[in-house]
Amino acid sequence: MRGSAVVIGAGIAGLATARGLLGAGWSVRVLERSSGLPGTGTALGMWPEAMRALDRLGVGEQVRAASVEQRGARLLRPDGTEIAHLGPGRTARLVPRPALLAALAQGLPPDVIAWNAPVTDRGALPAADVVVAADGVHSPVRAALFGVAPRPLGTVALRGTVPGPADGATETWGPARLFGITPHDAERTNWFASVRADVLAAAASGRDDAQALQRLYGDWHPDVRRVLAALGNTPIDRRTLLDVPPLPSYVRGHTVLLGDAAHGMAPNLGRGACEALLDATALVEALSAASDVPGALHRYGAVRRRPTVRTVRLARLANRVGTARHGLAVRNAVVAAAARLS
């Protein structure tokens, strides 16, 4: 089947969908509220299934060239001793968000994306067979169709990059907070912190974010202290963490939700970008194979809703466990035992 689609949002899910549909012979228009692709951003983990999706979209090799390989990660205590080695048999690629978006946008006809084009009235959208809502965790389309708003997780994330390479991937768990370090590229380190909101508020009182991080993590192991010492004037992205409650469906009429609009999740499992790519390729395959739009959208929902609802729940649990306030020794022992059995 071929047809026309309007895609709301030029993030990962939106660009991947547009690219796939154009390759399948569809007419596509992307509406994006911002003025262009972002020039900065932290690294995203691409698991093997996400890399296969990128291969199907024709950009896998470009993403591999712009990324670094990660084999598992070490889970540490604040003093640097190891709790567990996670996923040593699984390989991911860490790619900067701008590089991933640039790869997905490369080669698209220049008139496909309308920049500075926020969607404030769905009734004013161009006529199309399918409306793809890839408009993020605060999705106005989801709110209009299902009346569902994102819910706060009680934690705040701070993240950025600093000069210097990282020696592998680590995540360090302390009371009510964690600190992660991964490679960004050959010359920079990607870092992220997740803190219970009230703990961060107390640490940040009268301080900027870099000072608050120093107060929260300044006595942790040397790798964390190296990152803190390198912060300087580097940008720090700060945001309240949210997820999207399970929706009864990802489809309403000829409108379909993808990515964070459908299943925004805590970042603790590193699955958000991967799930967006899997959404996009599943939708493209469904629309290409079906004889009508309702059948295709039903197939997409049947394939994608159940696994993503489960991942949202697991990510929420991981966020809660990683920033637990009490019972840390028991938590660490359980995680270590689970890692040995996996």
N, C-alpha and C positions, 0 to 999 in steps of 0.2 A: 504494500500500500504506500502511496505517496500523498502528500497533502501540504498544508501550511501550518506553521506554528509560530506563536508569539512566546518568547522566553523572557520572563521578568527576572532580571539579575544576571550580571556578568561575572559571578564568582566561579568557583570550581564546578559546581553542579550545572550552572547555566551555560558556561562556555563548553563544557564537555558534551552537554545535550545538543547545543547548537552545532558543534562540529560533527557529531555523529549523524544528526538528521540531515545536514547538508550533504554529507557523504552518501546518504541513502536516497538522495534526490528530492528532499523536501525543500520548500520555500520557508526561510526562517528569518525572523526579525527579533533582535535582542534589545531590550530596553533596560538601561542601567542608569541609576541616579547619580553616580559619581562622574567625574570628568575624564577618567582614564584608568588604566591598570595601575595598581600600587607599585611604587618603586622600592618599598622596603617591606620586610616581613621575616618572621622566624621560619625555621625549618619544619617541614611536615614529613611524617613517616609514611612511606609508601610500601605496604606489605605486598607479598607476591601477587595476590588477587587484584590489587589495585594496579600493579605494573602490567598485568595481563589486560586489564581494561584500557590502560593507556596504549598498549600495543594495538588493540583493536581500533583505537581512535587514530592511530598512525603517528603517535608522538612518543612512544616508549623509548626509542633510542635517544631522542633529544633530552628526555628527562634523565635517563641514565647518565648522559654526558654531563649534566648539570648537578648531579647528586653524588653523595658519598654512601658507601655501604656500611650498614650497622648489623653486627651479629650479636643479638641478645643485649642484655643490659644487666648491670650489677645493682642490687638494692642494698643500700648502706645505712648504718646508724650515723648519727651526727659526728661520732669520733672517727669515722672512716672504716670501722670494721664491717665485714660483709654479713648481711642477713641472708641473701639468696642470690643466685645467678639465674636470671629469667630468660627463657627462650633462647638458649645457646644454639639450638638447631635451626632457628628461623632467621632468615635474612631480610632486612628491610632496606630501602633506599631513603636517605634523608635529603630532601630537596627544598630549597628556599621557596616560599610561597610565590614571590614574584616570578621566579623561573618557571614554576609549574603553570601559572596563569599565562605567561608569555608563550609557552609551548602550546597550550590549548588554543590561544588566539591566533597563533601564527598561520598565515595562509588563508584566513577567513576573508571573504570579499569585504572591501572597505565600507560598504553600505549596510552590512549586516547588523552592526552594533550602533545603536543610537545612544550616545553619551549625554549626560545631563538630562536624563529623561525619567524622572521619578514617576511611578504609577500611583496616582492619588484617586483615580476613579476607574474601576474595572469596566464600567460601561463605556468608557471612551477608548478602550483598547482597539487596535486594528482587528478587523474580522480575520478569524483563523479557525482551522479545524481543531486545534489543540492550544490551550493556554498552559504553559509550563511555569509554575510558581517556584522559582529558585531564589527567593528574596530574603533568605536568611532567618536567623532565629527569632527576630522580631517581625516576621512575615505579616504584612497587612492583609495579604490574601488569605492566609490561614485564619487570621482573626475574623475576617469577614465571613468565611465559609463555615468555620467550626466554632467560633467564639472562644478559642483556646489561646491563652497567653503563655509565654515561657515562665518557668518557676525558678526562683533563686535557690542555689544549692547551699548557701551559707558560707561560701568561700569566695575569695578574690584571687585572681591570677595576675602576676606580674611577669613580664618576659621581655627578652631582648637578645642582642648578640654583643660579643666583645671580641677584641683582637686576640689572635693566638689560636692554635689548633687545640682540639679536645682529644684526650686519650681515651676513646671509647665513650660509652653511654652509661651514666649512673643516675640513680634517683635516691635521694637521701631522705629518710623519714624521721621526723622528730615529733614532739608533742604539738598538735594542732597546726602543723605546717610541714611542708616538704620542699625540696630543692632539687631540680633536675638539670643535668648537663649532657649535651649531645654535640657531635660535630655539626657545624653549619655548612662549611666547605673546608677546603684545605688550609684556609688562613684565618677562619673565625670560629668561635664557639657559640653555640646556641644555649641559652639558659632559660629556665622557667621556675617560678615559685608559686606555690598555692598555700594560702593561709586562711584560717578561719577569720571571718570578717571582723569579729570583735577583737581578736588578738591583733590583727593588723591595725585596726583603729587605735588601739592603745599604743602600739609601737610607732605609729605615724603622727601622733599628736605633736604638732609644732615642728614636724620634720618633713623633708621631701622624701620621695620614694627611695632614692639611693640610701639615704640615712636610715630610713625605716628598715630596709633590707639588712644594712649593717647591724642594726640593733637586734634583728631577729636571727641572723645567721652568722654573725661575726666571729663566734667562737666554735663554728663547725670545722670540719676537716679541711686540710690545705687546698684541695681542689675547689671547694666552695669559696674559700677566702681569696683564691686567685681570681675568680670571676668577680667577686665584690671589689677587689682592688683595681680591676680593669674597667669598672663601670664608667668612671669619668663623666663625660657629658653625653654618653651614648643614650639614644632614646629608650625609654622604658614604657612598654605598653601595659596598661592597667585596666582590668575589666572585671566586673562582677560575673561570676560563673553562673550559668543558667542551663536548664535543659527543657525539653518540650514534653509535656505529659503525653502518654499514649493516645493517639488519635483513633477514632473508629474506622477511618479509611484515609487513604492518601489521595482519593479521587472524589470529585463532586462535579457531575455533569461532564463537560469536556475540559475541566481544569484539573491539573495533577500537581501535587507537591513533591519536591525533591530536596535532598540535602538537609541543611539545618532548618529549613522551613517545615519539613516533615518530621524530623527527628533530631533536632539539635541536642547535643549531648555534652557531658563533662569531658574534658580533654585527657583524662587520666589513662585511657586505653590507647590513645593515639589513633583513633578510628574515624574521626569526623570526615577528613578529606577522602579517606578510602571509601567510606560508605557513599559519599556524594558521587564518586566516580562509578561505583557499582550501580547506583540509582540510574545514572545517565545511560550507561550501556544497556541496562535492563530495559529502560524505556525505549531506546532506539531499536533494540531487537524486537520488542513487542510491537511497536508501530510498523516495523518493516515486515513482520511475519503475518500480522492479522489482516483480515479483510475489511474491518471497520474499526473506527476509533473507540467505541465503547468496549468492544472485545479486547482491544490492545491495552486500554487503561486498566481493565479488570485484571488482565494477566500481569501487568506491572505490579499492581497492588498485591496480588496473590504471591508474587515472588519476593517482594521487598519489604512488606510491612512487618511480618512476623520476625525475621532476623534483626531488623533494625530496632524494633521495640525491645527485644531482648538485649541488644547492645547498649541502648540507652540505660536500661536498668542496671546492667553490669558496670557501666561507666559511673553511674551515680553511686553504686556501692563502693567502687574503687576510690572515688573521691572521698567518701566518708571514712573508709579504712585508712587511706593515706594521710588524712589529717585528723585522726582520732586524738582525743585529749587524754584518755586514760587507758589502762590495760595494755600499754605498749609492748611489754615483754611477751605477753600472751599473743598479741597480734603478730609480733615478729616471728615467734615460734611457729604459729600456724602457717604463716606465709612461707617460711623456710621449708616446712614439711611438705606443703603443697607443691613447691618448686621442685623438690627432690622426686616427687611422684609423677610429675608431668613429663 
